[in-house]
Amino acid sequence: MGRRSVLGGAAALGLAGTAFGTTAHAADAPPKERTRAGRFQGKSVLITGATSGIGRAAAKAFADEGAHVGFCGRRVELGRQVEREIRDAGGEATYVQADVRLEAQVRAFVDRVASRYGGIDVAFNNAGIGSGKPPHEMSVEEWDDVQSTNARGVFLAIKYEVPHMLRAQRGVIICTSSSAAEQARPGSAAYSASKRAVQGIVKAAALAYGTRGIRLNALLPGTTDTPFVRPPGIPDADWSTYKRAWGPLNVDGLERMAEAEEIARAVLGLASDDFPYMTGASITVDGGSTTGRKMLQPSGT
Ligand SMILES: NC(=O)c1ccc[n+]([C@@H]2O[C@H](COP(=O)([O-])OP(=O)(O)OC[C@H]3O[C@@H](n4cnc5c(N)ncnc54)[C@H](OP(=O)(O)O)[C@@H]3O)[C@@H](O)[C@H]2O)c1
């Protein structure tokens, strides 16, 4: 398996859109009483793309710290599973099936979370897909799907989250960009472009809403061990071996991939009250992979 297969890897490209729906059992029951205190006690947290990976880890971490979490993704079974895991652990979460490429679904999802949990205190716009082809091998449809999910999807989420936050005159929005926005790969044209776009949207929106109580920042994770990069069906032992070899070759700082929970911790930090003066920033959490390269000597010298 080469670099390209990992970077383009298991990232789901262009899965067909699904019908909008919600889990019937969670529809109108009142939020559970929280038993655990935390930084986000009683806060309403919205996450796009939390059926898997970083979003899933963030949903669990926010719920662990007392948040009421409303999240979306297209895969109903996974969404219900994450919702169930959070509730079984004593947390509060609602899964809403929504595709971030579809305006009506994004709007309905955002409004549903706001009405269920009394507004939106924090939004984590995280849904994304990868791509691993150089331009001449990529179809226009594939290009459009990456932009539509990663860039337009973030725009749509912000568009419908902000009115709720403006009403409250407060809110924090974190959008998932990528270290690939800063450091391209041969096959990352569509992906890097889309993640640069996320940075641009965040910077402009930070200026638009700064004096109205809303802060926005972009998070740039490095390669993270999620289904985004892990080839489907690979046995755990083989994947561990591969990761051990991959780290020193690709991450000159920490020499390993990130775990989803580590990226989630950065999200919670950015969403907390700890950084009230931070807005419009691009925060890289990549183990040093874009910091620079170690000096390599030609073999035999
Ligand atoms: N893993 C990495 O190495 C890495 C590095 C840098 C940045 N990122 C970024 O981090 C974010 C999360 O990725 P991940 O690593 O956690 O990958 P993942 O495990 O594949 O999760 C991606 C999430 O996005 C959702 N999603 C994708 N397309 C969607 C759509 N059209 N509508 C709604 N939800 C959609 C998926 O849900 P459904 O499939 O159920 O819709 C899933 O919950 C992405 O934006 C990715 O670009 C990842």
The ligand as an SDF file (V2000), in Angstrom:
LIG
                    3D

 48 52  0  0  0  0  0  0  0  0999 V2000
   -8.7670   11.1240    8.7840 N   0  0  0  0  0  0  0  0  0  0  0  0
   -7.8650   11.9840    8.3040 C   0  0  0  0  0  0  0  0  0  0  0  0
   -6.6980   11.6460    8.0420 O   0  0  0  0  0  0  0  0  0  0  0  0
   -8.2540   13.4350    8.1090 C   0  0  0  0  0  0  0  0  0  0  0  0
   -7.2280   14.3840    8.0220 C   0  0  0  0  0  0  0  0  0  0  0  0
   -7.5590   15.7300    7.8400 C   0  0  0  0  0  0  0  0  0  0  0  0
   -8.8820   16.0990    7.7580 C   0  0  0  0  0  0  0  0  0  0  0  0
   -9.8550   15.1570    7.8420 N   0  0  0  0  0  0  0  0  0  0  0  0
  -11.2340   15.6250    7.7360 C   0  0  0  0  0  0  0  0  0  0  0  0
  -11.9060   15.2680    8.9150 O   0  0  0  0  0  0  0  0  0  0  0  0
  -13.2930   15.1530    8.6490 C   0  0  0  0  0  0  0  0  0  0  0  0
  -13.7910   13.8500    9.2260 C   0  0  0  0  0  0  0  0  0  0  0  0
  -13.1140   12.7940    8.5790 O   0  0  0  0  0  0  0  0  0  0  0  0
  -12.8460   11.3930    9.2820 P   0  0  0  0  0  0  0  0  0  0  0  0
  -11.4070   11.1510    9.2240 O   0  0  0  0  0  0  0  0  0  0  0  0
  -13.5270   11.3240   10.5800 O   0  0  0  0  0  0  0  0  0  0  0  0
  -13.5170   10.4370    8.1860 O   0  0  0  0  0  0  0  0  0  0  0  0
  -14.7360    9.4230    8.2670 P   0  0  0  0  0  0  0  0  0  0  0  0
  -14.5430    8.4710    9.3790 O   0  0  0  0  0  0  0  0  0  0  0  0
  -14.8860    8.9130    6.8920 O   0  0  0  0  0  0  0  0  0  0  0  0
  -15.9720   10.3610    8.6320 O   0  0  0  0  0  0  0  0  0  0  0  0
  -16.5130   11.2590    7.7080 C   0  0  0  0  0  0  0  0  0  0  0  0
  -17.8550   11.7110    8.2430 C   0  0  0  0  0  0  0  0  0  0  0  0
  -18.4020   12.6650    7.3020 O   0  0  0  0  0  0  0  0  0  0  0  0
  -19.7180   12.2470    6.9920 C   0  0  0  0  0  0  0  0  0  0  0  0
  -20.0950   12.6670    5.6520 N   0  0  0  0  0  0  0  0  0  0  0  0
  -19.4230   12.4970    4.4910 C   0  0  0  0  0  0  0  0  0  0  0  0
  -20.1280   12.9870    3.4700 N   0  0  0  0  0  0  0  0  0  0  0  0
  -21.2860   13.4610    3.9970 C   0  0  0  0  0  0  0  0  0  0  0  0
  -22.4370   14.0700    3.4550 C   0  0  0  0  0  0  0  0  0  0  0  0
  -22.5580   14.2980    2.1300 N   0  0  0  0  0  0  0  0  0  0  0  0
  -23.4200   14.4380    4.2790 N   0  0  0  0  0  0  0  0  0  0  0  0
  -23.3150   14.2160    5.6130 C   0  0  0  0  0  0  0  0  0  0  0  0
  -22.2670   13.6350    6.1850 N   0  0  0  0  0  0  0  0  0  0  0  0
  -21.2690   13.2570    5.3850 C   0  0  0  0  0  0  0  0  0  0  0  0
  -19.7060   10.7300    7.1260 C   0  0  0  0  0  0  0  0  0  0  0  0
  -21.0130   10.2660    7.3830 O   0  0  0  0  0  0  0  0  0  0  0  0
  -21.8980    9.4290    6.3390 P   0  0  0  0  0  0  0  0  0  0  0  0
  -20.9760    8.6830    5.4400 O   0  0  0  0  0  0  0  0  0  0  0  0
  -22.7350    8.5860    7.2310 O   0  0  0  0  0  0  0  0  0  0  0  0
  -22.6950   10.4580    5.6040 O   0  0  0  0  0  0  0  0  0  0  0  0
  -18.8410   10.5710    8.3590 C   0  0  0  0  0  0  0  0  0  0  0  0
  -19.6000   10.7150    9.5250 O   0  0  0  0  0  0  0  0  0  0  0  0
  -13.4410   15.2690    7.1360 C   0  0  0  0  0  0  0  0  0  0  0  0
  -13.8380   16.5890    6.8160 O   0  0  0  0  0  0  0  0  0  0  0  0
  -12.0380   15.0160    6.6220 C   0  0  0  0  0  0  0  0  0  0  0  0
  -11.7950   15.6730    5.3960 O   0  0  0  0  0  0  0  0  0  0  0  0
   -9.5820   13.8390    8.0230 C   0  0  0  0  0  0  0  0  0  0  0  0
  1  2  1  0
  2  3  2  0
  2  4  1  0
  4  5  1  0
  4 48  2  0
  5  6  2  0
  6  7  1  0
  7  8  2  0
  8  9  1  0
  8 48  1  0
  9 10  1  0
  9 46  1  0
 10 11  1  0
 11 12  1  0
 11 44  1  0
 12 13  1  0
 13 14  1  0
 14 15  2  0
 14 16  1  0
 14 17  1  0
 17 18  1  0
 18 19  2  0
 18 20  1  0
 18 21  1  0
 21 22  1  0
 22 23  1  0
 23 24  1  0
 23 42  1  0
 24 25  1  0
 25 26  1  0
 25 36  1  0
 26 27  1  0
 26 35  1  0
 27 28  2  0
 28 29  1  0
 29 30  1  0
 29 35  2  0
 30 31  1  0
 30 32  2  0
 32 33  1  0
 33 34  2  0
 34 35  1  0
 36 37  1  0
 36 42  1  0
 37 38  1  0
 38 39  2  0
 38 40  1  0
 38 41  1  0
 42 43  1  0
 44 45  1  0
 44 46  1  0
 46 47  1  0
M  CHG  2   8   1  16  -1
M  END
$$$$
